[in-house]
Amino acid sequence: MIKRLLSKFALATILGSTLAGCAASVHFYSKTGQEFPALTSHAVIIENNEVDAVRSAGGFPIGTESGEGLNIDATQEDVSAKAAVIAGRKGGTHILRTEQGIQEFTVTNPGQAQKTCTRGDDRIDCTTTYTPPTSSTYDKPTAKFVVFRVAPENWGKLPQTLRPVAQQ
């Protein structure tokens, strides 16, 4: 029992420490192959009803992104936040989530044998206890985004809540 608990703790520690600070993985795909300089450290996350305002300010799609959570505690917000940072690095100023879902993954801990021996008067008695393998299933959030770019001279045409912060 203790070994099983330690095994689960070790798994959580390994997953957590390996992926700490990296709750999501996001990949950018350019629409035209053209590269744009970064204008902001992170893009503004917009909703469907805000796309017209971005387009009215001269915004145009420069690519797409797909992302997924990496650790067992990842959320849709982690994926969106990472997507906003990657979009900013690729020259995007706004992102729109177009799809979201959940993907399951399973982690299997191997079975274990524990041998316990006791010394008697003139002999040693040993017993072996077997712990069967265990599996844990986790949900991994996934999402896809469209990345838009609005030229800095047009940011004033955007509502205040949609204005990106210029990169320092």
C-alpha positions in Angstrom: 0.0 0.0 0.0 2.8 2.4 1.0 4.7 1.6 -2.2 1.6 2.3 -4.3 1.1 5.7 -2.6 4.8 6.5 -3.1 4.5 5.4 -6.7 1.6 7.8 -7.3 3.4 10.6 -5.5 6.5 10.0 -7.6 4.5 10.1 -10.8 2.8 13.4 -9.8 6.1 14.8 -8.7 7.8 13.7 -12.0 5.0 15.0 -14.1 4.8 18.2 -12.1 8.5 19.0 -12.0 9.1 18.0 -15.6 6.3 20.2 -16.9 6.3 23.0 -14.3 5.9 26.3 -15.9 4.9 24.6 -19.1 1.3 23.7 -18.7 0.6 23.8 -22.4 2.2 23.2 -25.8 1.1 25.3 -28.7 2.3 25.2 -32.3 1.9 28.1 -34.8 1.2 27.5 -38.5 1.7 30.4 -40.8 -1.0 31.1 -43.3 1.3 32.3 -46.1 4.8 31.4 -44.9 5.5 35.1 -44.3 7.2 36.0 -41.0 6.1 39.0 -39.0 8.0 40.8 -36.3 6.6 40.6 -32.8 4.6 43.7 -31.8 3.4 42.5 -28.4 4.6 40.0 -25.8 1.2 38.3 -26.0 -1.9 38.5 -28.2 -5.3 39.6 -27.0 -7.7 36.7 -26.7 -10.9 37.7 -28.5 -14.4 36.2 -28.7 -16.5 35.6 -31.9 -18.4 38.8 -31.4 -15.2 40.8 -31.4 -13.8 39.6 -34.7 -15.6 42.4 -36.6 -13.9 45.1 -34.5 -10.5 43.5 -35.2 -11.2 43.3 -38.9 -12.5 46.9 -38.9 -9.2 48.0 -37.5 -7.4 46.4 -40.4 -6.8 43.0 -38.7 -6.1 40.0 -40.9 -5.4 36.4 -40.2 -1.7 35.5 -40.3 -2.0 31.8 -39.3 -3.4 29.3 -37.0 -2.4 27.6 -33.7 -3.1 24.3 -32.2 -2.4 23.5 -28.5 -2.9 21.0 -25.8 -2.4 20.8 -22.0 0.7 19.0 -20.9 0.2 18.2 -17.3 -2.5 16.7 -15.3 -3.7 20.0 -13.9 -3.8 21.9 -17.3 -6.9 23.9 -18.2 -8.3 25.5 -21.3 -7.1 28.8 -19.8 -3.5 27.4 -19.7 -3.8 26.5 -23.4 -5.2 29.9 -24.3 -2.6 31.8 -22.3 0.2 29.8 -24.0 -1.4 30.4 -27.4 -1.5 34.2 -26.7 2.2 34.2 -26.0 3.2 32.2 -29.0 1.0 34.3 -31.2 2.7 37.4 -29.9 6.1 35.9 -30.7 4.9 35.2 -34.3 3.7 38.7 -34.9 0.0 38.2 -34.0 -1.9 40.7 -31.9 -5.2 38.8 -31.4 -6.3 35.2 -31.2 -9.7 33.6 -31.6 -10.4 30.2 -30.2 -12.2 28.2 -32.9 -12.2 24.8 -31.3 -11.8 23.3 -27.9 -12.0 19.7 -26.7 -10.7 17.2 -24.2 -8.3 14.3 -25.0 -7.8 11.6 -22.5 -4.5 10.0 -21.6 -3.7 7.1 -19.3 -0.7 6.6 -17.1 0.0 3.0 -16.0 2.1 2.3 -13.0 3.7 -1.2 -13.2 2.9 -3.9 -10.7 5.3 -4.5 -7.8 6.5 -7.3 -5.7 7.4 -6.7 -2.1 9.4 -9.3 -0.2 9.2 -9.3 3.6 11.4 -11.6 5.6 11.4 -12.4 9.3 14.2 -14.2 11.2 13.2 -17.0 13.5 15.3 -19.1 15.8 17.2 -21.0 13.1 15.4 -20.1 9.9 14.2 -17.1 7.8 10.6 -17.0 6.7 9.9 -14.8 3.6 6.6 -13.8 2.1 6.1 -11.9 -1.2 3.2 -9.5 -1.7 2.2 -8.6 -5.2 0.6 -5.3 -6.1 -1.0 -5.3 -9.5 -0.4 -2.6 -12.1 -2.7 0.5 -11.7 -3.8 3.0 -14.3 -5.0 6.5 -14.0 -6.8 8.4 -16.7 -6.6 12.2 -17.1 -8.2 14.8 -19.3 -6.0 16.9 -21.5 -7.6 20.1 -22.9 -7.0 20.9 -26.5 -7.8 24.0 -28.6 -7.3 25.6 -32.0 -7.0 29.3 -32.7 -6.9 31.8 -35.6 -4.1 34.4 -35.2 -4.8 38.0 -36.3 -2.5 40.9 -36.8 -3.5 44.6 -36.5 -0.8 47.1 -37.4 0.2 49.3 -34.4 -1.0 52.5 -36.2 -4.5 51.0 -36.1 -4.7 50.0 -32.5 -6.4 53.3 -31.7 -9.3 52.1 -33.8 -9.9 49.2 -31.5 -12.1 49.3 -28.4 -9.9 49.8 -25.3 -10.4 46.2 -24.2 -9.0 44.9 -27.4 -5.9 47.0 -27.6 -2.7 45.0 -27.4 0.2 46.1 -25.1 3.2 47.2 -27.2 6.3 45.0 -26.7 9.0 46.7 -24.6 
